[in-house]
């Protein structure tokens, strides 16, 4: 027994001695990471080179790396927007070292995300722009795309209005299609979005929390986008969300609270002006209809709207595994009464490593729930038209709201409805849930660490459900005594991607090779459920033929990329993608999309290497092809039949049966393909303080996909989706960034971007007739009036109108147009193409000025050469609208005083008088913030306070409420509000 006792005592002494030896042989390194002004850089990375040891600085810029072996090590400190700095340190018990980083304004060594990989900015061959979180738009931001509005040359982002969570139209270099989708492909953390709308949600992107986003990378030319093949004709936007990093947990809480109000209303007649007009021009019967009220109907349906947006995140590492967890809650009222959006979001990301860091896993999961209440959209137009001499309320059977009634006491079917009643008596609510995520595994082979095998598996699931209720007493549904309806749809998108990548630098020949080859499978399915509809009394109105329908399409892809860099100056890149889509028949199913790019880093040549003037000069040339399959049906190439509704059944004996009719189809439907040529120059001066890029491009789209009318008898329909012709897009864009001041206490940064873009239809092969045109947009008012068309040698969606004749006083003469073809009469042959909604030039400007702890910033945007058709005035600004023959009175826009059009024959609708120059300058954003810094001497808590105004002002010749309209037709726009926001951000 004594032997065991002595052994145990001996082992104990040995263990203590060993521990003391180990302790004596290890130490720690601590210090600070500061910016050029000596201020701390929280979240900076500090890495022990040659090892996997790393950490991040805290809110005060401090870091500590314990348990390091004694001896010399090399530490590397880095932060986004700053040059990486390395220092050699001798590890001891308590070694210290500090880093002071200097700005890298051009960020040439910054690693940016590209398709299926990353690359250093200086080695890019394609036209790519990255916007990081520090440069995002500020204020009340409810959808992600608003963060980069006006920030990227050639990217035009236009909100669809001011509704809570409302979506935007995003166009990169103008779009390359007619009826197929012009939307860019959006990929978030490796998850590609389908582009489909999500039922019962304001917009698909409204279910994503902007506060979780770290960077946007916009791929614009074909060399950058072709590796995405059939989904990339309109560019690609890669979104990267915030991730965790090594080090202690960092907790961040932010809250933004805002008040929004309508910035501008439609200029209509007041009640007194209507009374004066009717008394001067109306009949005795019309005069008798005048009321005594003074109602501003726009004021009645608009309100000051409060919103609150709160976000909490925790990021750090647990046992060496980086993680980030976040949650957000948005409660946003709209400026139209009853409109509202509530949204709860959550996200988690973890990035463990296995097998001595040879296997890297990245798991991203995001989810959101939203509740929306939608006002009756018709109320906006009704508020413009409704008689302001009438009161809001009346003693009647229609909920106590004034309505125009027929002699039999029922609502006049030819009268607009009370705007307030349209909203208050319709309960339209929608709920949506969305969850998406992916698991990415990146394995570096032990025997060949330059070779990586990557697998990316993911999903995107959404569900939207809602209902609309109109009570029995509501005038808007008097014919059915109210109504009740349900809606439900789900979408499940699944994908799997697997690729190999190999990167190797061979110093002996000054070369670097980077090769990627992979496979992808994508399955998108939408299920729409059909429900019976009911009267407000509960009586059945309609029953569906089928309880649900499934729309599904699949895509199979093979892709590859080869990059070769010689002497860090000459870069050659090539990509190829082959896509097979279930939207096309077997003989047209596969599409092949190659690209090639070349970059010459001129700054690396000996004659410029030591230049005191230039800090960067790089020439980029590229060519590529991309495809488009989106925006068309899943089965347009198939012969198919559709069933009649249950209201249209045939009776056979005592039974009723649905009948089936053949649907139109094109068995030869094929890919729409866009070929792009791009030349670009990146430049930098003054040690990177002045930098930017210039690009010129030419795009040619062939086999345009469009839905067109066809001759009767040539198919089972007179409207068919088919390939119709070609379109050219020419453009140029430039960006300039300048760090004007950079001192210890003061900094001033400016950025400007400009883009010129012109689209032109060059061929419509469907019909050789030189006058052939495709309907591209109708207006409200009249019957069957087509305003916009696609035609050869014209911009897509150009206005097709008559040339107005004016009198000596410059006022338009109703129905008097120029005889352009000289045949002595006015007919459709005298219409001509005049202007387009497309802006010729898009401008963006941003600046930020910081003095000590104060920062002021602003963002401005401008469009030049875009035109709008004033459908509000053409429909409402006429005498016959006010002096209606239907036993009612209405209001008019102030344009009535200019034209004095009667509108009796409807000839005014196609006058070019109503096409207005809508060029504009907007101040999107004006902000002021104060960095309080640490809240106590001993704690880590810090605080930042901000104030912001959005939609500050608009300068334009156009007199409508807003000149920025993608469709180019102004009618029933939900007003974009002016929003004042107070924000608070606390970190600890």
Long-range contacts (C-beta under 8 A, 24 or more apart in sequence): 25-69, 25-70, 26-67, 26-68, 26-69, 26-70, 26-91, 27-68, 27-70, 27-91, 27-92, 27-93, 27-94, 27-95, 28-64, 28-65, 28-66, 28-67, 28-68, 28-91, 28-93, 28-94, 28-95, 29-64, 29-65, 29-68, 29-73, 29-75, 29-89, 29-91, 29-95, 29-96, 29-97, 30-62, 30-63, 30-64, 30-65, 30-94, 30-95, 30-96, 31-62, 31-63, 31-96, 31-97, 31-98, 31-99, 32-57, 32-60, 32-61, 32-62, 32-63, 32-98, 32-99, 33-57, 33-61, 33-63, 33-77, 33-79, 33-98, 33-99, 33-101, 34-61, 34-98, 34-99, 34-100, 34-101, 35-79, 35-82, 35-100, 35-101, 35-103, 36-100, 36-101, 36-102, 36-103, 36-742, 36-744, 37-743, 37-744, 37-745, 37-747, 38-100, 38-744, 41-79, 41-82, 41-101, 42-250, 42-942, 42-987, 43-79, 43-245, 43-250, 44-77, 44-78, 44-79, 44-99, 44-101, 45-76, 45-77, 45-78, 45-79, 45-245, 45-246, 46-75, 46-76, 46-77, 46-99, 47-75, 47-76, 47-78, 48-73, 48-74, 48-75, 49-73, 49-74, 49-75, 49-76, 49-86, 50-74, 52-353, 52-357, 54-246, 55-246, 55-247, 56-245, 56-246, 56-247, 56-250, 57-247, 58-247, 58-248, 58-250, 58-940, 59-250, 59-934, 59-940, 59-941, 59-942, 59-987, 59-988, 60-934, 60-940, 63-247, 75-99, 77-101, 80-107, 80-110, 80-132, 80-134, 81-105, 81-107, 81-132, 81-134, 83-109, 84-109, 103-688, 103-739, 103-742, 104-688, 105-684, 105-688, 105-689, 105-691, 105-737, 105-739, 106-615, 106-616, 106-684, 106-688, 106-691, 108-616, 108-684, 108-688, 112-217, 113-215, 113-217, 113-238, 113-240, 114-217, 114-219, 114-224, 114-238, 115-219, 115-224, 115-225, 115-227, 115-228, 115-236, 115-238, 115-561, 115-575, 116-227, 116-454, 116-497, 116-499, 116-501, 116-516, 116-518, 116-559, 116-561, 117-501, 117-514, 117-516, 117-561, 119-514, 119-563, 122-601, 122-616, 122-618, 123-563, 123-565, 123-571, 123-599, 123-601, 124-224, 124-599, 124-620, 125-223, 125-224, 125-563, 125-571, 125-572, 125-573, 125-597, 125-598, 125-599, 125-620, 125-622, 126-219, 126-220, 126-221, 126-222, 126-223, 126-224, 126-225, 126-573, 126-597, 126-620, 126-622, 126-678, 127-219, 127-220, 127-221, 127-223, 127-224, 127-620, 127-622, 127-678, 127-680, 127-693, 127-695, 127-697, 128-217, 128-218, 128-219, 128-220, 128-224, 129-153, 129-155, 129-217, 129-218, 129-220, 129-735, 130-215, 130-216, 130-217, 130-218, 131-215, 131-216, 131-218, 132-214, 132-215, 133-213, 133-214, 133-215, 133-242, 135-846, 136-210, 136-213, 137-859, 137-924, 137-925, 138-857, 138-925, 138-927, 138-946, 138-948, 138-983, 139-256, 139-258, 139-925, 139-927, 139-948, 139-949, 139-950, 139-979, 139-981, 139-983, 140-256, 140-258, 140-260, 140-307, 140-309, 140-332, 140-948, 140-950, 140-979, 140-981, 141-210, 142-206, 142-210, 142-309, 142-330, 142-332, 142-341, 142-343, 143-167, 143-168, 143-203, 143-205, 143-206, 143-208, 143-210, 144-205, 144-208, 144-210, 144-213, 144-239, 145-170, 145-205, 146-210, 147-210, 147-213, 147-216, 148-216, 148-218, 149-859, 149-861, 149-924, 150-753, 150-844, 150-845, 150-846, 150-859, 150-860, 150-861, 150-924, 151-751, 151-753, 151-844, 151-846, 151-859, 152-216, 152-218, 152-753, 152-844, 153-693, 153-695, 153-733, 153-734, 153-735, 153-753, 153-754, 153-755, 153-844, 154-220, 154-695, 154-731, 154-733, 154-753, 154-755, 154-757, 154-842, 155-218, 155-220, 155-235, 156-755, 156-839, 156-842, 156-863, 158-964, 158-965, 158-966, 159-976, 160-203, 160-966, 160-974, 161-973, 161-974, 161-975, 161-976, 162-260, 162-334, 162-335, 162-974, 162-975, 162-976, 162-977, 163-202, 163-334, 163-336, 163-339, 163-374, 163-974, 164-202, 164-307, 164-332, 164-333, 164-334, 164-339, 164-340, 164-341, 164-372, 165-201, 165-202, 165-203, 165-206, 165-332, 165-341, 165-343, 165-370, 165-372, 166-202, 166-203, 166-206, 166-974, 167-202, 167-203, 167-204, 167-205, 167-206, 168-203, 168-205, 169-966, 170-237, 171-234, 172-218, 172-220, 172-234, 172-235, 172-237, 173-220, 173-235, 173-697, 173-699, 173-729, 173-731, 173-733, 173-755, 173-757, 174-729, 174-731, 174-757, 174-758, 174-759, 174-838, 175-234, 175-759, 176-233, 176-234, 176-628, 176-674, 176-699, 176-701, 176-727, 176-729, 177-233, 177-234, 177-628, 177-631, 177-672, 177-701, 177-704, 177-705, 177-727, 178-704, 178-705, 178-706, 178-724, 178-727, 178-761, 178-774, 178-776, 178-790, 178-796, 179-631, 179-632, 179-704, 179-705, 179-706, 179-707, 179-721, 180-628, 180-629, 180-630, 180-631, 180-632, 180-672, 180-704, 180-705, 180-706, 181-234, 181-628, 181-630, 181-631, 182-234, 182-631, 183-234, 183-630, 183-631, 184-234, 184-235, 184-236, 184-237, 185-225, 185-228, 185-231, 185-232, 185-234, 185-235, 185-236, 185-237, 186-236, 186-237, 186-239, 187-228, 187-236, 187-237, 187-238, 187-239, 188-239, 188-241, 188-436, 189-239, 189-240, 189-241, 189-349, 189-364, 189-438, 190-364, 190-438, 190-440, 190-456, 190-458, 190-497, 191-364, 191-436, 191-437, 191-438, 191-458, 191-459, 191-460, 191-495, 192-231, 192-493, 192-495, 192-522, 193-460, 193-493, 194-460, 194-491, 194-493, 194-524, 195-630, 196-491, 196-524, 196-526, 198-432, 198-434, 198-462, 198-464, 198-491, 199-430, 199-432, 199-464, 199-465, 199-466, 199-487, 199-488, 199-489, 199-528, 200-372, 200-430, 200-431, 200-432, 200-464, 200-465, 200-466, 200-487, 200-489, 201-370, 201-372, 201-430, 201-432, 201-434, 201-462, 201-464, 202-341, 202-370, 202-372, 204-462, 206-341, 206-343, 206-370, 207-343, 207-345, 207-368, 207-370, 207-432, 207-434, 207-462, 208-345, 208-366, 208-368, 209-311, 209-326, 209-328, 209-330, 209-343, 209-345, 209-347, 209-366, 209-368, 211-254, 211-309, 211-311, 211-313, 211-326, 211-328, 212-241, 212-242, 212-313, 212-326, 212-328, 212-345, 212-347, 212-366, 213-239, 213-240, 213-241, 213-242, 214-240, 214-241, 214-242, 214-243, 215-239, 215-240, 220-678, 220-695, 221-622, 221-624, 221-676, 221-678, 221-680, 221-695, 221-697, 222-595, 222-622, 222-623, 222-624, 222-625, 222-626, 222-674, 222-675, 222-676, 222-678, 223-573, 223-575, 223-595, 223-596, 223-597, 223-622, 223-623, 223-624, 223-678, 224-622, 225-624, 225-626, 226-575, 226-576, 226-577, 226-593, 226-594, 226-595, 226-624, 226-625, 226-626, 227-559, 227-561, 227-575, 227-577, 227-595, 228-577, 228-626, 229-557, 229-559, 229-577, 229-578, 229-579, 229-591, 229-593, 229-626, 229-627, 230-555, 230-577, 230-579, 230-581, 230-591, 230-593, 230-626, 230-627, 230-628, 230-629, 230-671, 231-627, 231-628, 231-629, 231-630, 232-593, 232-626, 232-627, 233-626, 233-627, 233-628, 233-672, 233-673, 233-674, 233-701, 234-628, 241-347, 241-349, 241-364, 241-366, 242-313, 242-315, 242-324, 242-326, 243-315, 243-322, 243-324, 243-349, 243-351, 244-315, 244-316, 244-317, 244-322, 244-323, 244-324, 244-349, 244-350, 244-351, 245-315, 245-316, 245-317, 245-322, 246-316, 246-317, 246-320, 246-322, 247-316, 247-317, 248-316, 249-314, 249-315, 249-316, 250-314, 250-315, 250-316, 250-987, 251-312, 251-313, 251-314, 251-987, 251-988, 252-311, 252-312, 252-313, 252-314, 252-315, 252-985, 252-986, 252-987, 253-310, 253-311, 253-312, 253-985, 253-986, 253-987, 254-310, 254-311, 254-983, 254-984, 254-985, 254-986, 255-308, 255-309, 255-310, 255-311, 255-983, 255-984, 256-307, 256-308, 256-309, 256-310, 256-981, 256-982, 256-983, 257-306, 257-307, 257-308, 257-309, 257-981, 257-982, 257-983, 258-306, 258-307, 258-308, 258-979, 258-980, 258-981, 258-982, 259-304, 259-305, 259-306, 259-979, 259-980, 260-304, 260-305, 260-306, 260-307, 260-333, 260-335, 260-977, 260-978, 260-979, 260-980, 261-302, 261-304, 261-305, 261-335, 261-977, 261-978, 262-298, 262-302, 262-335, 262-975, 262-977, 262-978, 263-951, 263-954, 263-961, 263-975, 263-976, 263-977, 263-978, 264-954, 264-961, 264-962, 264-975, 265-298, 265-302, 265-961, 265-975, 266-298, 266-384, 266-872, 266-893, 266-960, 266-961, 267-893, 267-894, 267-959, 268-298, 268-384, 268-388, 268-876, 268-891, 268-892, 268-893, 268-894, 269-388, 269-882, 269-891, 269-892, 269-893, 269-894, 269-896, 270-294, 270-296, 270-388, 271-295, 271-388, 271-389, 274-387, 274-388, 274-389, 274-882, 274-889, 274-891, 274-892, 275-389, 277-882, 277-892, 277-896, 278-882, 278-883, 278-889, 281-879, 281-883, 282-883, 283-883, 286-883, 286-889, 289-387, 289-887, 289-888, 289-889, 290-389, 290-889, 291-387, 291-389, 291-390, 291-391, 292-389, 293-388, 293-389, 293-390, 293-391, 293-392, 294-388, 294-389, 295-386, 295-388, 295-389, 295-390, 295-391, 295-392, 296-388, 297-382, 297-383, 297-384, 297-386, 297-388, 297-419, 297-420, 297-891, 298-383, 298-384, 300-383, 300-392, 300-419, 300-420, 301-336, 301-337, 301-375, 301-379, 301-380, 301-383, 301-419, 301-420, 301-423, 302-335, 302-336, 302-337, 302-975, 303-333, 303-335, 303-336, 303-337, 304-335, 305-332, 305-333, 305-334, 305-335, 305-977, 306-333, 307-331, 307-332, 307-333, 307-979, 308-332, 320-352, 320-353, 321-350, 321-351, 321-352, 321-353, 322-350, 322-351, 323-348, 323-349, 323-350, 323-351, 324-348, 324-349, 334-375, 334-974, 335-975, 335-977, 336-375, 336-379, 336-380, 336-423, 336-974, 336-975, 337-375, 337-420, 337-423, 337-424, 338-373, 338-375, 338-423, 338-424, 339-373, 339-374, 339-375, 340-371, 340-372, 340-373, 341-370, 341-371, 341-372, 342-370, 342-371, 342-372, 343-368, 343-369, 343-370, 343-371, 344-368, 344-369, 344-370, 355-446, 357-444, 358-443, 358-444, 358-445, 358-446, 358-449, 359-441, 359-442, 359-443, 359-444, 360-441, 360-442, 360-443, 360-444, 361-439, 361-440, 361-441, 361-442, 362-439, 362-440, 362-442, 363-437, 363-438, 363-439, 363-440, 364-437, 364-438, 364-440, 365-435, 365-437, 366-435, 366-436, 366-437, 367-433, 367-434, 367-435, 367-436, 368-432, 368-433, 368-434, 368-435, 369-431, 369-432, 369-433, 370-431, 370-432, 370-433, 371-429, 371-430, 371-431, 372-429, 372-430, 372-431, 372-432, 372-466, 373-427, 373-428, 373-429, 373-430, 374-428, 374-429, 374-430, 375-423, 375-426, 375-428, 376-422, 376-423, 376-426, 376-428, 376-476, 377-972, 377-974, 378-417, 378-422, 378-972, 379-419, 379-420, 379-422, 379-423, 380-419, 380-972, 380-973, 380-974, 381-416, 381-780, 381-971, 381-972, 382-416, 382-417, 382-418, 382-419, 382-422, 383-419, 384-872, 384-876, 384-891, 384-893, 385-416, 385-876, 385-881, 385-890, 385-891, 386-416, 386-418, 386-419, 386-890, 386-891, 387-888, 387-889, 387-890, 387-891, 388-891, 389-889, 392-418, 392-420, 397-473, 398-473, 398-474, 398-475, 398-478, 399-424, 399-425, 399-471, 399-473, 399-474, 399-475, 401-425, 401-475, 403-475, 404-887, 404-888, 406-887, 410-478, 411-475, 411-478, 412-886, 412-887, 412-888, 414-884, 414-886, 414-887, 414-888, 415-886, 415-887, 415-888, 416-890, 417-475, 417-476, 418-475, 421-474, 421-475, 421-476, 422-476, 425-470, 425-471, 425-473, 425-474, 425-475, 425-476, 426-468, 426-469, 426-470, 426-474, 426-476, 427-468, 427-469, 427-470, 428-466, 428-467, 428-468, 428-469, 429-466, 429-467, 429-468, 430-464, 430-465, 430-466, 430-487, 431-464, 431-465, 431-466, 432-462, 432-463, 432-464, 432-465, 433-462, 433-463, 433-464, 434-460, 434-461, 434-462, 434-463, 435-459, 435-460, 435-461, 435-462, 436-460, 436-461, 450-502, 450-503, 450-504, 451-500, 451-501, 451-502, 452-500, 452-501, 452-502, 453-498, 453-499, 453-500, 454-497, 454-498, 454-499, 454-500, 454-501, 454-518, 455-496, 455-497, 455-498, 456-495, 456-496, 456-497, 456-498, 457-495, 457-496, 457-497, 458-494, 458-495, 458-496, 459-492, 459-493, 459-494, 459-495, 460-491, 460-492, 460-493, 461-490, 461-491, 461-492, 461-493, 462-490, 462-491, 463-488, 463-489, 463-490, 463-491, 464-488, 464-489, 464-490, 465-489, 469-536, 470-536, 471-536, 472-535, 472-536, 472-537, 474-536, 477-536, 480-535, 480-536, 480-541, 481-535, 481-536, 481-537, 481-539, 482-535, 482-536, 482-537, 483-533, 483-534, 483-535, 483-536, 483-541, 484-533, 484-534, 484-535, 484-536, 484-538, 485-531, 485-533, 485-534, 486-531, 487-529, 487-531, 488-528, 488-529, 488-531, 489-526, 489-527, 489-528, 489-529, 490-526, 490-527, 491-524, 491-525, 491-526, 491-527, 492-524, 492-525, 493-522, 493-523, 493-524, 493-525, 494-522, 494-523, 495-520, 495-521, 495-522, 495-523, 496-520, 496-521, 497-521, 499-559, 510-566, 510-567, 510-568, 511-564, 511-565, 511-566, 511-567, 512-563, 512-564, 512-565, 513-562, 513-563, 513-564, 514-561, 514-562, 514-563, 514-564, 514-565, 515-560, 515-561, 515-562, 515-563, 516-559, 516-560, 516-561, 516-562, 517-559, 517-560, 517-561, 518-558, 518-559, 518-560, 519-557, 519-558, 519-559, 520-555, 520-556, 520-557, 520-558, 520-559, 521-554, 521-555, 521-556, 521-557, 522-554, 522-555, 522-556, 522-557, 523-552, 523-554, 524-552, 524-553, 524-554, 524-555, 525-550, 525-551, 525-552, 526-550, 526-551, 526-552, 527-551, 542-645, 542-646, 542-647, 543-646, 544-646, 545-643, 545-644, 545-645, 545-646, 545-658, 546-643, 551-634, 552-582, 552-634, 553-581, 553-582, 553-583, 553-634, 554-581, 554-582, 555-579, 555-580, 555-581, 555-582, 555-629, 556-580, 567-604, 568-601, 568-604, 569-600, 569-601, 569-602, 569-604, 569-605, 570-598, 570-599, 570-600, 570-601, 571-597, 571-598, 571-599, 571-601, 572-596, 572-597, 572-598, 573-597, 573-598, 573-599, 575-624, 579-627, 579-629, 581-629, 581-671, 582-634, 583-629, 583-632, 583-633, 583-634, 583-635, 583-636, 583-637, 583-669, 584-629, 584-637, 584-669, 584-670, 584-671, 585-637, 585-667, 585-668, 585-669, 588-637, 588-668, 588-669, 588-670, 588-671, 591-627, 591-671, 591-673, 592-625, 593-624, 593-625, 593-626, 593-627, 593-673, 594-624, 594-625, 595-622, 595-623, 595-624, 595-625, 596-622, 596-623, 596-624, 597-621, 597-622, 597-623, 597-624, 598-622, 603-684, 613-685, 613-686, 614-683, 614-684, 614-685, 615-684, 615-685, 615-686, 615-687, 615-688, 615-691, 616-682, 616-683, 616-684, 616-688, 616-691, 617-681, 617-682, 617-683, 617-684, 618-681, 618-682, 618-683, 619-679, 619-680, 619-681, 620-678, 620-679, 620-680, 620-681, 620-682, 620-695, 621-678, 621-679, 621-680, 622-676, 622-677, 622-678, 622-679, 623-675, 623-676, 623-677, 623-678, 624-675, 624-676, 625-673, 625-674, 625-675, 625-676, 626-673, 626-674, 626-676, 627-671, 627-672, 627-673, 627-674, 628-671, 628-672, 628-673, 628-674, 628-701, 628-705, 629-671, 629-672, 631-705, 632-669, 632-705, 632-721, 633-721, 635-665, 636-665, 636-666, 636-669, 636-721, 637-665, 637-666, 637-667, 637-668, 637-669, 638-665, 638-667, 639-665, 639-667, 640-665, 661-716, 662-716, 663-716, 663-717, 664-715, 664-716, 664-717, 664-719, 664-720, 665-715, 665-716, 665-720, 666-715, 666-720, 666-721, 666-722, 666-723, 668-723, 669-705, 669-721, 669-722, 669-723, 670-703, 670-723, 671-703, 672-701, 672-702, 672-703, 672-704, 672-705, 672-723, 673-701, 673-702, 673-703, 674-699, 674-700, 674-701, 674-702, 675-699, 675-700, 675-701, 675-702, 676-700, 688-739, 689-738, 689-739, 689-740, 689-742, 690-736, 690-737, 690-738, 690-739, 691-736, 691-737, 692-734, 692-735, 692-736, 692-737, 693-734, 693-735, 694-732, 694-733, 694-734, 695-732, 695-733, 695-734, 696-731, 696-732, 697-729, 697-730, 697-731, 697-732, 698-728, 698-729, 698-730, 699-728, 699-729, 699-730, 700-726, 700-727, 700-728, 700-729, 701-726, 701-727, 701-728, 701-729, 702-726, 706-774, 706-790, 708-766, 708-774, 709-774, 709-775, 710-766, 722-766, 723-765, 724-764, 724-765, 724-766, 724-774, 725-761, 725-762, 725-763, 725-764, 725-765, 725-766, 725-792, 726-761, 726-762, 726-763, 726-765, 727-759, 727-760, 727-761, 727-762, 727-796, 728-759, 728-760, 728-762, 729-757, 729-758, 729-759, 729-760, 730-757, 730-758, 730-760, 731-755, 731-756, 731-757, 731-758, 732-756, 745-851, 745-852, 746-849, 746-850, 746-851, 746-852, 747-848, 747-849, 747-850, 748-847, 748-848, 748-849, 748-850, 749-847, 749-848, 750-845, 750-846, 750-847, 751-844, 751-845, 751-846, 751-847, 752-843, 752-844, 752-845, 752-846, 753-843, 753-844, 753-845, 754-841, 754-842, 754-843, 754-844, 755-841, 755-842, 755-843, 756-840, 756-841, 757-838, 757-839, 757-840, 757-842, 758-795, 758-838, 758-840, 759-795, 759-796, 759-838, 760-793, 760-794, 760-795, 761-790, 761-791, 761-792, 761-793, 761-794, 761-795, 761-796, 762-792, 762-793, 763-792, 764-790, 764-791, 764-792, 773-800, 777-967, 777-968, 777-969, 779-869, 779-871, 779-874, 779-875, 779-909, 779-969, 779-971, 780-871, 780-875, 780-971, 780-972, 781-871, 781-874, 781-875, 781-906, 781-909, 782-906, 782-909, 785-906, 785-909, 785-910, 787-869, 787-909, 787-910, 787-969, 788-968, 788-969, 789-833, 791-833, 794-833, 794-836, 795-836, 795-838, 796-836, 796-838, 797-836, 797-837, 797-838, 797-968, 798-833, 798-834, 798-835, 798-836, 799-833, 799-834, 799-835, 799-836, 799-867, 799-869, 799-912, 799-915, 799-968, 800-831, 800-832, 800-833, 800-834, 800-910, 801-831, 801-832, 801-834, 801-910, 801-911, 801-912, 801-915, 802-826, 802-830, 802-831, 802-832, 802-910, 802-911, 802-912, 803-830, 803-832, 803-834, 803-912, 804-911, 804-912, 804-913, 811-898, 811-899, 811-900, 812-898, 812-899, 812-901, 812-911, 812-913, 814-899, 814-900, 814-901, 814-902, 814-907, 814-908, 815-905, 815-907, 815-908, 817-911, 831-910, 834-912, 834-915, 835-867, 835-915, 836-866, 836-867, 836-968, 837-866, 837-867, 837-868, 837-965, 837-966, 837-967, 837-968, 838-865, 838-866, 839-863, 839-864, 839-865, 839-866, 839-919, 840-864, 840-865, 840-866, 841-865, 853-930, 853-931, 853-932, 853-933, 854-928, 854-929, 854-930, 854-931, 855-927, 855-928, 855-929, 855-930, 855-931, 856-927, 856-928, 857-925, 857-926, 857-927, 857-928, 857-929, 858-923, 858-925, 858-926, 858-927, 859-923, 859-924, 859-925, 860-921, 860-922, 860-923, 860-924, 861-921, 861-922, 861-924, 862-919, 862-920, 862-921, 862-922, 863-918, 863-919, 863-920, 863-963, 863-964, 864-919, 865-919, 866-918, 866-919, 866-963, 866-968, 867-915, 867-916, 867-917, 867-918, 867-968, 868-915, 868-916, 868-918, 868-958, 868-960, 868-963, 868-965, 868-968, 868-969, 868-970, 869-914, 869-915, 869-916, 869-968, 869-969, 869-970, 870-895, 870-914, 870-915, 870-916, 870-960, 870-970, 871-914, 871-969, 871-970, 871-971, 872-960, 872-970, 872-971, 873-899, 873-914, 874-908, 874-909, 874-911, 874-914, 875-909, 875-971, 877-901, 878-902, 878-903, 878-908, 879-903, 880-904, 916-957, 916-958, 916-959, 916-960, 917-957, 917-958, 918-956, 918-957, 918-958, 918-963, 918-964, 918-965, 919-956, 919-957, 919-963, 920-954, 920-955, 920-956, 920-958, 920-963, 920-964, 921-954, 921-955, 921-956, 922-951, 922-952, 922-953, 922-954, 922-955, 922-964, 923-951, 923-952, 923-953, 924-950, 924-951, 924-952, 925-949, 925-950, 925-952, 926-952, 929-983, 939-988, 940-988, 941-986, 941-987, 941-988, 942-986, 942-987, 942-988, 943-984, 943-985, 943-986, 943-987, 944-984, 944-985, 944-986, 945-982, 945-983, 945-984, 945-985, 946-981, 946-982, 946-983, 946-984, 946-985, 947-980, 947-981, 947-982, 947-983, 948-979, 948-980, 948-981, 948-982, 948-983, 949-978, 949-979, 949-980, 949-981, 950-978, 950-979, 950-981, 951-976, 951-977, 951-978, 951-979, 952-978
